[in-house]
């Protein structure tokens, strides 16, 4: 190895190529445990070195968050939220954690005086999320498309008005998350 160089060694002898070492972590290992791995190193001249690194055991927790919204139906069909319009949004939630979140439900609310008729206000079933998964919830079906929420924008709203929407999220294990996002009037 040249001075300053770094490289890995692939053990090609087994079914998975591309790793240096492998091991199995016990099911009873607590998250945060540091597993010490000792390395004995020798070169052709008989020089020897020892080194140690730690493999940290992670936790497979779920973390639900607001991801994005898309306008799927509106009055004039330009998919822009404008004053006086009834708009239908798909709201995507994302599991930004690594563990699964099951039986996720979300409730939407807004204190904005610029919208009326926010629907549904009941819990919307988002189902199960794997780690990293994003999807929208089905709050209703209209205009041949599933939407998450719909509401009417006040005719007194002006371009640039931000409509805050709050999301209360709960999963089947009673984990809860509070998220919010803004819908901009154009
Ligand atoms: Ca529009």
Boltz pocket constraint, residues with backbone or C-beta under 6 A from the ligand:
constraints:
  - pocket:
      binder: B
      contacts: [[A, 74], [A, 75], [A, 76], [A, 77], [A, 78], [A, 79], [A, 80], [A, 81], [A, 82], [A, 85]]
      max_distance: 6.0
